[in-house]
Amino acid sequence: MKPSAFPYIAGVLMVISGFTHAIFWAITGDSWEGPLSIRKPVLFGISTGVTLISLGWIWLKLRPAGYDKWLSPLLAASLLIEVGLITLQYWRGEASHFNHHSQINLLIDRTITVLIVIASIAILDIARRCFHFIEAEPSMKLAIRAGMGFLLVSCGLGFFILFYGEYLASRGESPTKFGAAGVMKFPHGITIHAVQYLPLMVWAMHWLNIRQTHQTRAVKYATASLAMFLLFSLWQTFNGLARFDISMVGGVLIASAFGFAVAVLSQVVLGTIARQSQDVEI
């Protein structure tokens, strides 16, 4: 079985679980907010599943390694079990994170952390190999490498949330807030899916038959835009500010992010015009 098969299978199962819970939520009107809400099995199922499917796709573009035969199923199993435990806690009526109220809850919480460590090590290895060799056109190479870089940053922020959240919980404080109103999951989530939408952007430009030069520039601008959004989220969070409580510095950062996003669109427009001019000449 190809290494990509395990992430594909596990990812599809998680996405199906996430959408099934979303349908259940739509029918029952169950709570969406809070540590006991149905939001966790929905978002963790869909988000982690889509990420795992993307990693399977990237695996196909890497130079094969002998340890893929065990690394691939290990990554798939670790994330599948993690999401399974989070889903189990929802149905038990218990929080899946920062929950030490009984031995079983503590065991589940610690197991989830260990599984995240295992998955992150595997993701780090995939990212390392992406920067050595990846079989793709220049714009797609850049998109995958930037996406994997952002995914690693998101993993690092996830560990900060876990360990700092544990510290806050030990003091009887909210484990999900930084300062007065900073939302710690905000920067963690802002770029976690760059590994999907940067390649999707390249696919769209390829479908539009835009030249590689414009595609590559567009990816560079999109990467810069995401970096600015990430800096904005970090500024807001670590200054104890809510997402939309925007200060002057935050305003400059988010304006820069939108500016780079406009630059992305400019490359798409210029690339489309160049293609049409070439068609006319032919």
N, C-alpha and C positions, 0 to 999 in steps of 0.2 A: 504493500500500500504506500502511495506517495506521501511524503511528509505533510503536504497541504491538506490531505484528506481528513486528518484528525481535527485541525482547526475548523474546517468547513462543517463537519458533522456536528461538533460541539457548538459551534456558533449558530447554526441553524436551529438546534434544539433550544438554545437560550432565547433567540429571537421569537420563536414560536411561543415559548413560555411567557415572554414579556408581553406580546400582543394578546395572548389569552387572558392574562391578568388585566390588561387594558380594557378588554371587552367586558370582563367581570366588573371592573370599576364603573364602566359606562352603564351597565345594567343595574348595579346595586347602589351607585352613588356613594361608595365608601370614601372615607377621608383620604385626601391627597397630601396633606401636610402632616409633619411630625414624624418621630422615629418609628411609630407603629403603623404608618400609613401604607397603602398599597403602592404608593409611588416607588418604593424601593424595588420590589420584584419587577415592576414594569420597566423602570429606567435602567436598572442594573442588567436585566435580561436583554433588552434591546441594545443598549450601549455596548455592553461587554461582548454580546454576540456579534454585532456588526464589526467591532474591532478585531475579534478573533478571525472572522471571515476575511477581513482585509489582510491580516498577518499571513493567513494561508495563501492568499493571492501573491503577496510579496515573496513568500518562500519559493514559489515557482520561478522567480526571477533571480534567485541567488545561486552562487556556485555550490553544488551539493557538498555536504560534509558528512563524515561517517557517523557522527553522533546525532544526526537528524532523526534517525530511527527511534531514538528514545526521547530527544528533546521535544519533538513535535507532540507526541501523545502526552508528555508531562505537562506542557503548556496548556493543551486543551483540557486535560483532566483537572488541573489546578483551578482554572477559571470556571469550569463547569461545576465543580464541587463548591467553589466559593459562592457563585450565584445561587446554587441549590440550597446552601445553608442560609443565605440571606432570605430566600423565598420561604424556607422552612420556618424561620423566625417570625415572618409575617403571619403565617398560619397558626403559629403557637401563641400569637399575641405578645411577642417579646421584641425588644429592640435588637437589631443585629450587630450594632457597634456600641462600644463603651458600656456594655451590659455585663456587670459582674455580680448580679443580684442572686445568683445561685451557681452551683458547680457546673451544671450543664450549660448555662449561659456563658460562663467564663470560658469553658472549654471551646464552645462554638466561636466566641470572640477571638480567642488565641489561635484557633485553627484557621480562621479567615485571614488573620495577619500572616501566618506562615505561608498560606497558599498565595497571598499577594506577593510575598518575597520571592517565592519560586517563580511565579509568572513574570515578575519584573526582571529577574536574572535572565530568563529566556528572551524577553523583549530586548534587553540590553545586548544580548548576543546577536539577535537579528539586526539590530541597528548597526552594530559594529561591522557586520558583514555587508550591509548596504553601502557603507562608505568605502569598502574595498572593491566590491564588484557587484554590479546589478545589470541585468540584461534589459535595457530599455533605451528609448530615445532620450536625448539630453533633457528636454523639458520634463519628461516623466521621471527620469533619474532624480532631478532636482526636487520634484514634487514628493517623491517617496522619501528621499533623505530628509527634507524639511519636515515632512509629516512625522517620521520616526523620531526626529529630534524633539519636536513638540510633545510627542507621546512620552518620551523619557522625562521631559520636564514635568509633565502632568503626573507621572509615576512618582517623581521626587516630591512634588507637592502633596501627593496622596499620603506618602509616608510622614510628612510633616503634620498633616491633619491628624493622622492616627496617633502619633506619639505626643504631639502637643495637646491634642484632644484628651488623651489619657491623663496628662498632667492637670488639665483644667477640671476634668471629672473628679480627680482625686481631691481637689480643693472644693468640690461642691458647686463648681461653676459650669456654665453651658459649654460642652465640648465642641460646639459647632461655630462659636463666635470668637473673633479676635478683637479685643478692646470693647468699645461701646457697641458697635454695630457691624464690624467687619464680618463678612460671610466667608469662612475659610474654604468652602467648596467652590466659590466663585472662580478663583484663578485655576483651580484644579480642572474645572470643566470647560474653561474657555477655549483651550486648544487641544483637548483630548481627541477630538475627531478630525484634526487637520490631516491625519493619515488617510482619511476618506475623501474629504472635499477638495484637497489639492489635486490628487489624481483624477477625481471626477471633473474638475475644471479643465485639466489637460485633455481628457477624453472629449469633453464638449468642444474644445478648440480644435481638436483633431477632426471631429465630425464636421465642423465648420470649414475645414480645410485651410486653417490659418497657418502661416509659415512658422517653422521652428524658432526663428529669431524672436518673433512676437510672442510665441508661446512661452519661451524661456523668460523673457522680460516680464510677462504677466505673472508667472510663478514667483519670480523674485519680488515683485511688488506685493503679491498676495502674502508671501512669507513675511515681508516687512509690516504689512497691515496686521497680520496675526500677532507679530511680536509687539506691536504698539498696543493692541487690545490686551495682550498678556500683561504688559507693563502697567496699563491702566488698572487692570483687575488687582494686581499686586499692590499698587499704590493705594487703592481704595481699601483693600482688606487690611494691610499692615498699618494703616493710619486709623483703623477702627471706624471706617466710613461705610455706610450702606452702599449698595451697588449704584444707586442713582443720586446719591448725595455728593455731587460732583464739585470738587474744588477747582481752583485755577489750574494747578498742575494736572489734575485729572482731565480737565477740559482740553488742555494742550495735547495730552496723550491720545485722547479719543478722537480729537480733530485730526491728528496725524494719521491715526488708523483709517479714518474715513478718506483722508487724502490719498493714501496708498491704494485704497479700494477703488477710488476714481481712476487712478493710474492703471489699475488692472483693466478696467472697462475701456480705457483709451487704447490699450494695446489690442484688445479684441476688435474695436472699431477700426483701428489702423490696419490690422491684419485682414479684416474683411474687405476694406477698401482696396488694399494691395492685391488681394486675390481676385476681386472683380476687375481691376485694371488689367491684370494678367490674362484673365479670360477674354476681355475685349480685344487685347492685342493678338491673341491666338485666333 
